[in-house]
Amino acid sequence: MFTIIVTFKLEPGSASAFKPIILENAEASVRDEPGCHQFQVLHDESSPDTIILYEVYDDEAAFEAHKQTPHFAKFDQTGKPMVTEASIQRCVLMKA
């Protein structure tokens, strides 16, 4: 399993406008993408303008396919302008 952890720093005060946009992308990802198993949206309690994504895919190819979907394009167009900084961690799920 291939996992992405994304941390978004948003324009101050834009979290409430960003929330429905990122939640729509998350829901569509799990619903419409066979290779996407989990897409969690977290709001940092200590930083109101920080959103963290936890996404689990079959593999890196499934993640690359995610970036080609209409819902990702919509997020990229409407949500990304609110993002001032983004960091991405690419992880592989360790198995016991």
Phi, psi and omega in degrees: 000141181249129185236141176240132171241118183244133175246120178255130167260125185258162170305137180307130177081006184262001184301321182292327176283328181286327186307305182295331180291313182287326178294322177297317178296317180297313181297316180294325180299311181291320183289318191256348184248112180300332181274357179258116184261334182205141177211095182259140177247122183243142177248119182296119181298329184270352182219099186297344181253023179240125177240136180240134177251139175235112187236134180238127182235162175305314184195181181297327178297322178294324176293318178297323176296323178304319183289352179258002185279157176298323181291327175292318179300320179295316177299315182301322182282320187260329183267321185302327178299340178275350183272125177263336181205142178221137173233142184235129173250127178258124186229157173243131181293124178276139179246145180284000000 
